[in-house]
C-alpha cells in the first residue's frame, strides 16, 4: 500500500490550558458521521462527547481521512486523543482499554465461487478498509501475488458497493460494517476471516498528565459497568443482519417499482406531522409492503394497517385510501410518542413508539415495568427488547396487568423497521438538506472536506422525479395478511 499523505496541523495547547479536548476521529459508520436527522452521530462521537461532558471540557473533532495516519499525527501533538485505533507500538502513545472488537472479513460477490482463504484469490485486487489497514499490513507480504490497496476516502459501504458492482474483486472490512451494508447490497457476502479480531481503543500521548489517563480509564469502567457502552453499540449495530438477503433484495426492488407512486404521500405526511417521510415509508412497508388494500384477519386494514377504532380516533374515514392511511399512521406515531415519558430521548423514543404501534401501549407499559423489576433501563430500546419477548411466558405475564402478548414479534417488527429505514436513508433524499445544529461545546474541523453524510449512495433528485413520473401501478389486489 502507498504511504498515506499527512496534513500539517499546528500542535495543540495542553488541555488544562485550552479547556478544549482536540480529538482525531475517522469518518465512518463505526465512528463518526451525520445521521438522517442532520445530527452528528457514531459510536466514537457519542463516547467522546459523553466523556467531555463528564470532565467538563469542550470538544473539537478533527476528521482524519485515514485511520492509518492518526497515531502519527497524535505523536506530533496535533491532538489530545485519537479514537478508534488499534494497538500501537509507538512509545509516544498510550492505548486505553478496548471498547469494540472488529473482525476483519473478506467480502465477495455471492454469484461467484466462495473463496476459501487468501491463497485462493490468485492475483486478484483486494481493497482494504483504511480502518483495518494497519492490522492487515502484517499479512500482505505472505501473499505477494495479490494486488493490495488501502482505501483512502472510500468508506466501508462504498467498498462493498464496488465489490457488488464488480469494480473491485474483493474487499476486507469488519463484520459489523459488512452485516449492516449487506442490507443495501444483498449480492455481497462474507467469505472468511481475513485476520484475527482487532480491538479498538482510544490513544493519547504518554507525556499527558496522569489525571487525563485516570479520567479515561474511570470513564470506560463506568460505562461498561452500567451498560451504557452496550446500549451505544446496540444503537448502531443491534439491528444488523435482521433482514435476510431475499428480504433486502425484495425491498430494494419495490423501492424502485412501488415506492415512487406513494413517495409524495409520505412527504406530505412529514410536512403535517414532522416525522421523516422515510421512517413512515419504512413502517408502511413493514405493515403492508406498500399495499394500500392490505387486510388482516384481525381486522386491521390499509397501508398503515390501522384498526377500525384507531382509524375513528384519528379521523380516518377510509382505511383503504392511501393518503388517509399514511396521515393516520403518522398521527398515531406522534400520539404514542406523547404518551411516553418526556425524559426518553431519540432515537429510543421512536423505537418505543413503534413497539407500542405493534403491541399496544398497555403491553409496552407492562414490559417497561418488567424491565424495572429486572434492573434494566425501561427507557432504552436496547434493554427493553430483551424483556418484551418474556410477555408470552406465564411466569412473567401472570404478574402484569395486561397479561399475555407476543412480544417476540414486536422486537422483529421494530428491528425490521429500523433496517428498512436505514436503507431508505442511504438511497432516498430527505425533504430538505439538514445540517448539524450549532453547539458551542462541540465543533468539527474537516480539513479535507470529507463528505460526512451517510447517504453517499443516494440517487439524485432528478432520478427520483423520473421514477415518480412512471405510470400508476396496475390495480393491487387486496391481500389477507397472516
DAQUIWO-V83671 format. One record per residue. N is the residue number from 0. SS is DSSP state (hx for helix, st for strand, lp for the rest). OMEGA is omega in radians with two decimals (999 if undefined). Layout:
<<N;SS;OMEGA> <N;SS;OMEGA>>
This chain:
<<0;lp;3.11> <1;lp;3.13> <2;lp;-3.11> <3;lp;3.07> <4;lp;3.08> <5;lp;-3.11> <6;lp;-3.10> <7;lp;3.05> <8;lp;-3.09> <9;lp;3.10> <10;lp;-3.12> <11;lp;3.04> <12;lp;3.06> <13;lp;-3.08> <14;hx;-3.12> <15;hx;-3.12> <16;hx;-3.05> <17;hx;-3.07> <18;lp;-3.12> <19;st;3.12> <20;st;-3.14> <21;st;-2.99> <22;st;2.99> <23;st;-3.06> <24;st;-3.12> <25;st;3.05> <26;lp;3.12> <27;st;-3.06> <28;lp;3.10> <29;lp;-3.00> <30;lp;-2.96> <31;st;3.11> <32;st;3.02> <33;st;-3.02> <34;lp;-3.04> <35;lp;-3.14> <36;lp;3.13> <37;lp;3.14> <38;lp;3.02> <39;st;-3.11> <40;st;-3.13> <41;lp;-3.09> <42;hx;-3.13> <43;hx;3.12> <44;hx;-3.13> <45;hx;-3.13> <46;hx;-3.09> <47;hx;-3.12> <48;hx;3.06> <49;hx;3.12> <50;hx;-3.12> <51;hx;3.11> <52;hx;-3.11> <53;hx;-3.10> <54;hx;3.02> <55;lp;3.10> <56;lp;3.01> <57;st;3.13> <58;st;2.93> <59;st;3.10> <60;st;3.02> <61;st;-3.08> <62;st;3.11> <63;st;-3.09> <64;lp;-3.08> <65;lp;3.11> <66;hx;-3.06> <67;hx;-3.11> <68;hx;-2.99> <69;hx;-3.10> <70;hx;3.09> <71;hx;3.12> <72;hx;3.06> <73;hx;3.13> <74;hx;3.09> <75;lp;3.10> <76;lp;3.09> <77;lp;3.12> <78;lp;3.05> <79;lp;-3.09> <80;st;2.89> <81;st;-3.03> <82;st;-3.13> <83;st;-3.14> <84;st;3.09> <85;lp;3.12> <86;lp;-3.07> <87;lp;3.09> <88;lp;-3.12> <89;lp;-3.07> <90;lp;3.14> <91;lp;-3.01> <92;st;3.04> <93;st;-3.14> <94;st;-3.09> <95;lp;-3.12> <96;lp;3.10> <97;lp;-3.14> <98;lp;3.12> <99;st;3.09> <100;st;-3.13> <101;st;3.12> <102;lp;3.08> <103;st;3.11> <104;st;3.06> <105;st;3.10> <106;st;-3.07> <107;st;3.06> <108;st;-3.02> <109;lp;3.08> <110;lp;3.12> <111;lp;3.09> <112;lp;-3.14> <113;lp;3.12> <114;lp;-3.09> <115;lp;-3.13> <116;lp;-3.11> <117;hx;3.13> <118;hx;-3.10> <119;hx;-3.05> <120;hx;3.12> <121;lp;3.14> <122;lp;-3.09> <123;lp;3.04> <124;st;3.13> <125;st;3.10> <126;st;-3.04> <127;st;3.03> <128;lp;-3.09> <129;lp;3.07> <130;lp;-3.08> <131;lp;-3.05> <132;hx;-3.13> <133;hx;-3.12> <134;hx;-3.11> <135;hx;-3.10> <136;hx;-3.09> <137;hx;-3.10> <138;hx;-3.10> <139;hx;-3.08> <140;hx;-3.13> <141;hx;-3.11> <142;hx;-3.02> <143;lp;-3.13> <144;lp;3.13> <145;lp;3.10> <146;st;-3.08> <147;st;3.08> <148;st;3.09> <149;st;3.08> <150;lp;3.13> <151;lp;-3.11> <152;lp;-3.11> <153;lp;3.04> <154;lp;-3.06> <155;hx;-3.12> <156;hx;3.11> <157;hx;3.11> <158;hx;-3.13> <159;hx;3.07> <160;hx;3.13> <161;hx;3.06> <162;hx;-3.12> <163;hx;-3.10> <164;hx;3.13> <165;lp;3.12> <166;lp;3.03> <167;lp;-3.08> <168;lp;-3.06> <169;st;3.04> <170;st;3.05> <171;st;-3.11> <172;st;3.10> <173;st;3.11> <174;hx;3.12> <175;hx;-3.08> <176;hx;-3.12> <177;hx;-3.12> <178;hx;3.12> <179;hx;-3.06> <180;hx;3.11> <181;lp;3.06> <182;lp;-3.12> <183;lp;-3.13> <184;lp;-3.06> <185;lp;3.09> <186;lp;3.13> <187;st;-3.13> <188;st;3.12> <189;st;-3.07> <190;st;-3.09> <191;st;3.07> <192;st;-3.07> <193;lp;3.13> <194;lp;3.12> <195;lp;3.11> <196;lp;-3.09> <197;st;3.09> <198;st;3.13> <199;st;-3.02> <200;st;2.93> <201;st;3.07> <202;st;3.09> <203;st;-3.06> <204;st;-3.11> <205;lp;3.12> <206;lp;3.08> <207;lp;3.12> <208;lp;-3.14> <209;hx;-3.14> <210;hx;-3.11> <211;hx;3.12> <212;hx;3.13> <213;hx;3.14> <214;hx;3.14> <215;hx;-3.11> <216;hx;3.11> <217;hx;3.14> <218;hx;-3.11> <219;hx;3.09> <220;hx;-3.12> <221;hx;-3.06> <222;hx;3.02> <223;hx;-3.10> <224;hx;-3.06> <225;lp;3.07> <226;lp;-3.13> <227;hx;-3.12> <228;hx;3.14> <229;hx;3.14> <230;hx;3.12> <231;hx;3.12> <232;hx;3.13> <233;hx;-3.14> <234;hx;-3.06> <235;hx;-3.05> <236;hx;-3.01> <237;lp;-3.11> <238;lp;3.11> <239;lp;3.12> <240;lp;3.08> <241;lp;-3.13> <242;lp;2.99> <243;lp;-3.13> <244;hx;-3.13> <245;hx;3.11> <246;hx;3.13> <247;hx;3.14> <248;hx;3.13> <249;hx;-3.14> <250;hx;3.14> <251;hx;3.11> <252;hx;-3.11> <253;hx;3.03> <254;hx;3.12> <255;hx;-3.00> <256;hx;-3.04> <257;lp;-3.05> <258;hx;-3.11> <259;hx;-3.11> <260;hx;-3.10> <261;lp;-3.05> <262;hx;-3.10> <263;hx;3.13> <264;hx;3.10> <265;hx;3.12> <266;hx;3.11> <267;hx;3.11> <268;hx;3.07> <269;hx;-3.12> <270;hx;-3.08> <271;hx;-3.03> <272;hx;3.06> <273;lp;3.10> <274;lp;-3.14> <275;lp;-3.08> <276;hx;-3.13> <277;hx;3.04> <278;hx;3.12> <279;hx;3.12> <280;hx;3.11> <281;hx;3.11> <282;hx;-3.14> <283;hx;3.12> <284;hx;3.13> <285;hx;-3.11> <286;hx;-2.95> <287;hx;-3.01> <288;lp;3.13> <289;lp;3.07> <290;lp;-3.09> <291;lp;-3.12> <292;lp;-3.10> <293;lp;-3.12> <294;st;-3.13> <295;st;3.10> <296;lp;3.13> <297;lp;3.06> <298;lp;3.06> <299;lp;-3.02> <300;st;2.97> <301;lp;-3.08> <302;lp;-3.09> <303;lp;3.05> <304;lp;3.14> <305;st;3.00> <306;lp;3.14> <307;hx;3.14> <308;hx;3.14> <309;hx;3.13> <310;hx;3.12> <311;hx;-3.12> <312;hx;-3.08> <313;hx;3.14> <314;lp;3.11> <315;lp;-3.09> <316;lp;-3.13> <317;lp;-3.09> <318;lp;-3.13> <319;lp;3.02> <320;lp;-3.00> <321;hx;-3.14> <322;hx;3.14> <323;hx;-3.11> <324;hx;-3.12> <325;hx;3.10> <326;hx;3.13> <327;hx;3.12> <328;hx;3.12> <329;hx;3.09> <330;hx;-3.09> <331;hx;3.10> <332;hx;3.12> <333;hx;3.08> <334;hx;3.13> <335;hx;3.09> <336;hx;-3.13> <337;hx;3.14> <338;hx;3.14> <339;lp;3.10> <340;lp;-3.08> <341;lp;-3.07> <342;lp;-3.07> <343;lp;-3.10> <344;lp;2.96> <345;lp;0.04> <346;lp;-3.09> <347;hx;-3.13> <348;hx;3.12> <349;hx;-3.11> <350;hx;3.12> <351;hx;3.10> <352;hx;3.10> <353;hx;3.08> <354;hx;3.09> <355;hx;3.09> <356;hx;-3.07> <357;hx;-2.99> <358;hx;-3.08> <359;lp;-3.08> <360;hx;3.13> <361;hx;3.11> <362;hx;3.09> <363;hx;3.12> <364;hx;3.04> <365;hx;-3.12> <366;hx;3.14> <367;hx;3.06> <368;hx;3.11> <369;hx;3.10> <370;hx;3.10> <371;hx;3.14> <372;hx;-3.12> <373;lp;3.11> <374;lp;3.03> <375;lp;-3.07> <376;lp;-3.11> <377;lp;3.14> <378;lp;-3.09> <379;lp;3.09> <380;hx;3.12> <381;hx;3.12> <382;hx;-3.04> <383;hx;-3.10> <384;lp;3.03> <385;lp;-3.07> <386;lp;-3.05> <387;hx;3.13> <388;hx;-3.13> <389;hx;-3.12> <390;hx;3.08> <391;hx;-3.14> <392;lp;-3.06> <393;hx;-3.07> <394;hx;3.12> <395;hx;-3.03> <396;hx;3.13> <397;lp;3.14> <398;lp;-3.07> <399;lp;-2.99> <400;lp;-2.97> <401;lp;2.96> <402;lp;-2.99> <403;lp;3.00> <404;lp;3.13> <405;lp;-3.05> <406;hx;3.12> <407;hx;3.12> <408;hx;3.13> <409;hx;3.10> <410;hx;3.11> <411;hx;3.14> <412;hx;-3.08> <413;hx;-3.11> <414;hx;3.07> <415;hx;3.10> <416;hx;3.10> <417;hx;-3.12> <418;hx;3.13> <419;hx;3.11> <420;hx;3.12> <421;hx;3.13> <422;hx;-3.12> <423;hx;3.12> <424;hx;-3.09> <425;hx;-3.09> <426;hx;-3.08> <427;lp;-3.14> <428;lp;2.98> <429;lp;3.13> <430;lp;3.08> <431;lp;-3.14> <432;lp;3.12> <433;lp;-3.10> <434;lp;-3.10> <435;lp;3.12> <436;lp;3.13> <437;lp;3.11> <438;lp;-3.08> <439;lp;3.13> <440;lp;-3.07> <441;st;3.03> <442;st;-3.11> <443;st;3.04> <444;st;-3.08> <445;lp;-2.99> <446;lp;-3.09> <447;lp;3.06> <448;lp;3.11> <449;lp;3.11> <450;lp;-2.98> <451;lp;-3.11> <452;st;-3.13> <453;lp;-3.13> <454;lp;-3.10> <455;lp;-3.12> <456;lp;-3.09> <457;lp;3.09> <458;lp;-3.11> <459;lp;3.13> <460;hx;3.13> <461;hx;3.14> <462;hx;3.10> <463;hx;3.13> <464;hx;3.14> <465;hx;3.12> <466;hx;-3.10> <467;hx;-3.11> <468;lp;3.11> <469;lp;3.13> <470;lp;3.13> <471;lp;-3.11> <472;lp;3.06> <473;lp;-3.10> <474;lp;-3.12> <475;lp;-3.11> <476;lp;3.06> <477;lp;3.10> <478;lp;3.09> <479;st;-3.12> <480;st;3.14> <481;lp;999>>
